[in-house]
């Protein structure tokens, strides 16, 4: 008992349905023999018992073999059994005619029992044969034609054999009902089997897509986490090299910061793997100001994020992080302004820097990247903002690059108020007029790397950067950039 149970348990759900379907049609052969073959014994003369019983058994076996091969064809593992189906149709017709002839004719009268058994064999053989043939075709019209043709043929054959009109009509109706039922059963069984396999394939596809989506999410998060940190490490390492060449002892402090940021990056990568990491907007704003200031960029941050929902803070925090990364990597900015404004039902984050060349009259950057071609940072930002119904816009004009993220606030609107109030204009209120249109795009621009600048790639005099960092330490604020969105070390 353990072996069959284990054999069945090891099968997949589609395989179980297929096995059930196959054995059901194999069992139809047993039903045909038991229902229409065994009654021959004792009801038909002994001279005709075996000559009639053996064709019924042969027809049942042929139906089982045809059903098996037709199901193989349905699953795509075998060619359509056309010859076998033709043989089944001919055997069905022959057995049915012989049975009908033995039910009583003018030249051979039959007893009441012989008439009853022969009529049942006639109807049953045609019904099982037609239903089995339906397994070998996918065309519903052919199935319908086979059923109607079998019924019409059964009624038509009755007249030459001397059956009266009412008896012929009853025979045709009986064939129509039984053959129609078994044909419908066969067609529904094939449809159900295909549906189960398709659902199983869809489930496997969904599982593969979930794995691929998780990989993309991990890649996106890893890009967001490591992008700015690596930029800061490169910046501080280059600054340490320049200070070391000048014999300045501050190079040790810079390398200490590099070591600390690298360790923090390791911790942050582990958090990304665990899936528990969320960006904090307040910390990201403070970190962005510290990083840009250390790079010699005058950075101002306005606005408060204390009352924003956690999901919105996290989404906007990633915007600040990506924008800061791109200012460091792709721009020659001297100043950068970050503003956060909350209106009645929307919060607007704006990051504007003067490191972009005047692109008026040129084509906007391709949508979806943090670089002019092939960037991936802003793709992740749009996905994050999309989770909170936010919108990301970017554009350049007059040497300024402006990134705007708008996120609706999940608060009930006051009755009578405008459901979509316009945000209060700021210093760049004419931005859309200058640009001509807002473009969903990346923040970065294709410019030479800051490290290739003649002044050492740190946004100006390195002594000035060092002095800014030192002033930050003296004032109680570290100018370094912790990995977690720029935490401020006390």
N, C-alpha and C positions, 0 to 999 in steps of 0.2 A: 504493500500500500504506500510505502514511503517513496518508491521509485516513480510511480505515476504522479504522485502529488508534487514531488520535486521537479519532474519534467514539466508539469503545468505551471508551477510557480516561477520557474526560470524564464518563461516566455514573457515577452513584452505585451502590453495591452493590444496593439494591432495584431500581433502574432496570435494571441488568444482569440480574437474576433475572427481572424482568418481560419484558424483551426475549427472553431465552432461552425463557421459557414460551410466549410468543406464537409465536415462530418454530418452536418444536417442534410446536405444533398446526397451524401452516401447513404444516409438512413432512409432517404426517400425510396431507394431501391428496395430496401427491406420492407417498407410499407407497401410498395407496389406488389411484391411477391406475396406478402401475407394477406393483403386485402383482396387482390384479384386472382392470385395464382392458387392459393390453398383451397378456396371454395370450389375449385374445379373437381377435386376429389369428393366423390359421393353425390355430386349433382350432375355429372356428365357421364355418359356411357364409358365403360372401361376402355373401349377401343380408341376413344378420343381424349382420354385424360392426359396421358403423357405427350401426345402430339400438340396439345394446346398448352400444357403447363410449361414445357421447355421453351417455347418461343416467348412466353411471358417472362420467364427468368432471364433469358438472353437479352430481352429488351431492357429489363431493369439493370442488368450489369452494364449494358452499353450506355444507358443514361448516366450511371455513376462515373464511368470513364470519361464520357463527354463533359460532364459537369466539372470533373477535376481538371481536365486540360483547358476548359473554357476559363476557369478561375485563374489558372496559370497565365493565360493570355491576358486576362484582365489586369493582373499584377505586372505584366510586361516581361515575364520570364519565358514565354513560349510564343511561337507564331499562332495565329488563329487556326483552330482545328477545322478547317473547311471541309476536308474529305470525311472526317469523322462525323461532322454534323449532317452531311449529306447522307451518309450511311444510316445514321439514326433516323432521319426523316423517312427513308425508304423502308426501314424495318418497322417503324411505327405504322406506316400506312399498310404494310403487308399484314401485320398482326391484327390490326383493327379490322381489316376487311375479312380475314379468316374468322375472327370472333363473331363478326356480324353475320357472316354466312351460316355459322353454326347455331345462331339464335333462332333459326326456323325459316324455311323458304318453301315455295310451292313444290319443289322437287325433293325436299327433305324436311318433313315436319319435325318439330322439336317439342320436347316436354316443357312444362312451365318452368322447372328448375333450370334447364339448359338455356332457355330464353333469358331468364334473369341473370345467370352467371355470364353468358356471352355478351349481353348488353352492358353489364358493368365492366367487363374486360375492354370492350370497345371504347367506352367513355374514358376509362382510367388510363389506358395505353396512350390515347391521343392527348389527354391532359398532361401526363408526365412527360411525354415526348416534346410537346410544345413548350412547356415550362423549362425543360432542360435546354432546348434550342435558344431560348431567350437569353441564357447566360453567355452565348457566343456572339452576341451582337450588342452594339451600343445605340442603334437606331430605334427610336420608339415607334416609328412608322412601320418598320419591319416586324416588330413585336406585335403590333396591333393587326397587321395584315396576316401574320401567322395564326393568331387566335381566330380572327373572322374567317380565314380560309379553312381552318380545321373544322369550325362549326358548319360552315356551308358545305364542305366536302362530306362531313358525316351525314348531314341531312340528304344530300344528293345521292350518296351511295345507297341509302335506305330504299329508295324507290325501285331501282332495278331488281332488288332482292325481294320485292313483293310486300314491303311494309306499307301500311296505309298512311295517308297524309298526316293525321294527328300524331301517329307514332314517330314518323320521320321528323316532325317539328319538335316533338319533345326531345328526341335524341339530339337534334341540333342545338337546342337551348341548353341541354345538360352539358354538351361538349363546350359550348361557349362559356358557361359559368365556371366549370372546373378548370378548363385550360386558361381562362382569363385570370382566375385566382392564382394558379401556380405560376403563370407568367409574371404577374405583379409581384409575387413573392420572390421570384428570381431577380427581377430588376431591382427591387428594393434592397435585397441582400447585397447585390453588387454595389449599389450606391452607398449603402451603409459601410461596407468594407473600404471603399475608396475614401469616404469621408473620415473614417478613423485613421487611415494612413496619412491623409492630408493634415488632420489635426495634430498627429504625432510629429509630422515634419514641421508644421508651424511652431509647435512647442520647442523643438530642437533649434529652429531658426531664432525664436525669441530668446532662448538661452544663449546662443552664440552672440546675438545682438547685445544682450545685457552684458556679456563679458567684454565685447568690443566697446560698448559705451562706458563701462567702468574703466577700461584702459585709457580711453580718451579723456575721461574725467581726471584720472590720475596724472596723465601727461599735462593737462591744462593746469591742474593745481601745482604740479612740480614746476612748471614754467613760471607761474605766478609767484611761487615761494622763492625760487632760486634766482630769478631774473635780476631783481634789484640787488639782492645780497651779493651775487657774483660781480655785479657792476661796482658796488661799493668796495668789495675786496680788491678788484683790479685798480680802482682809483687810489685807495690807501696804500696798496703795495707799490704803485708807481711813485706816489708821494714819498714813501719810505726810501725808495731807491734814490730819488733826487736828494733827499735830506742826508742820506748816508754818504753820497758822493761829496756833499759839502761839509761832511764831518759834524753834522748837527746831531745832538743826542736825542732829539725828538723822534728820530726814526724808530727808536725802540718802542715808543708809545704807539706809533702808528701800526707797527707789526703786532703789538699786543692786541690792538683793536681788531686787526685782521684775524688773529687767532680766535678771539672771542666770537666774532661774527661767524667764522667757519664752524665753531662748535654749536652756536645757536642754530645755524643752518642745518646741521645734523639733527638736532632735536626737532626742528620744524619739519624736516622730511619724514622723520618717524611719525610725527603727528598726522601728516598727510596720509601716510600709509594706513594709519588707524582710522582715518576718516573723521577725526574729531576736531579738526582745526577750523576756526572761524576768525575772520579778520575783524579787528575792533577799530571803528572809525576814528575814535579819539586818539588812540595810539598811532594809527596810520598817519593822521594829520601831523602829530608831533614829530614822528619819525621822518616824514617827508620834509618838513621844515629843517630838521637837523641835518639831513643828508644834503639837501640842496645848498644850505648855508655853508657846510663844510666844503662843498665843491666850488665855492666862490660865486654862487648864484644868490642874488637877493630874493628871499622868499618871504611872502606874507601870507598868513592864514587867518581868515575871518569866518565867524560863525561858530555855533555850538551844536553838538550832537547828543546832548545828554538826554533829550526826551524822545529820540527816535526809536522805533521798534528795533529789536535785535537783528531781524532779517535784513532790514533796510541798511542798518549800520554795517553789517557784514558785506553786503553788495557794494555799497559806496566805498567801504574800506579797500576793497580790491581795485576799484577805479583809481583811488588815490595812489595805491602801490604801483599799478601799471603805468599811470601817467608819470610818476616820479622816475620810474625806470627808464622810460623813453626820453625824458628830458635829459637824463644823464648820458644815455647812449647815443642819441641821434641828433641832439641839438647843440647849438652854440649860444645858449641862452645866457643873458646877464641878469634877468629877473624873471620871477615866476609868482603868480598870484593864485591862491586857492581860496575859493569862497564857498560857503555853505549857507543856503537860504531856504527857509521853510515858509511856504505860503499857506493858504487855507487848507488845501488838500494835496499839496505836492511839495516835495523837497528837491532843490536844485543844487547840484554840485558842479562848480566850474573851475577848471584848471587852465590857466592862460600863461603862456610864456612868449618871450620875444626871440626865441631861437630859430624860428621858421623864416625862410626867405619869402619875399613877396611873390605869391603865386596867383595874383589876379590875372585872369585871362587864360590860365592854364587849366588843364583837366584835373579834377580832384583825384585824390588817391583812391585806389581800389578799396571797395568796402570790405571790412572784416579783418583788417590786419593792423598791427602796431607798427608796421613798416610799409613803405609804398608798395612793395610787391612781396607776397608770400608771408606776411606777418601772421602770427597766431595769437598774440596777446589780447587784442580787442575782440577776437572771436569768443574767447572765454568770458570776457567782460559782458558781451551782449547776452551770452547764455545766463550768466549770473543775474544780470538786470532783468532778463526775461522772466526769471522765477518770481520776481516781485513786480512784474508788469512795468518795468522801467524801460527808458529809451536812452540810447547813447548817440550823440551827435559830435561831429568834429569838422573843423574847417580852418583855412588860413586866409589872412588878409593883412596887407600892410606890414609884413614881417612878423605878425603875431599868429600864434597857433592856439586855438581855443577848443577845449574838450568839455562837453556839457553832458551831464547825466541827470535825467529827470525821473523821479520815482513817485508814484502817487502814494499818499498816506492813507492807511486803512482806518479812517475816522469817519463817523457819520456826518453828513452834510447838514448844515443848519437850514431849516425850511425857509424858502424864499431867496436863498443865496445862489450865486452862480455856480453850477456844478463843475465848471471848468474855468476858474479865474485865471486871468493872465498873470504870470509872475511879474513882480515889480522890476522895471528895467534897471540895469546897472550901468557901469561905465562903458560896457560894450553893447548897449542896446541896439545899435545900428549894425550889429555884426551880420545878421542875415541879409541886410541890404548890401553890405559890402561883398559878402561872399557870393550872393546870388541865390544860394540854396544851401540847406544843411545836408551834410553827407554823412551817412554812417560809415565811419572809416577808422583807421588806426591813429594812434597818437604820434608815433615816431615818424621821422622823415629821413630820406636817404641822404645823409650828409656824411662827411668824413668823421671818423671817430674822434672823440675828444682827446683820446690819448695820442693822436697824431698831430696835435696842435704844437706850434712852435714853442709855446710857453710851458710845455710839459704835460698838457692835457688835463689839467685840474681846474680849468675855468679861471685862470688868472695866475697871479703870483702865488707860488706855493707857500711862501712865508705868510702871506695873508691868510691862506686856508688854515695853516697851522695856528696862527694867532687867533683865528675865529674859534678853532677847536679848543685852544687853551683857555680862551675867555669863557667858553661854555663850561669847562671844568671848574674854573674859578667861580663862576656864577651859580654852580650847582646843577648845571645841565650838560649832559654829555652830547658832544656833536657827532658822536658815532651813531651808527644805525644798527640797532638790535635787529635780529632777524624777524621778530614778530611784528611786522609792520612798523618798525621804527620805534620800539619802546624807548622811553627816556630813562636812562640809568641815574638814579639819585646819587 
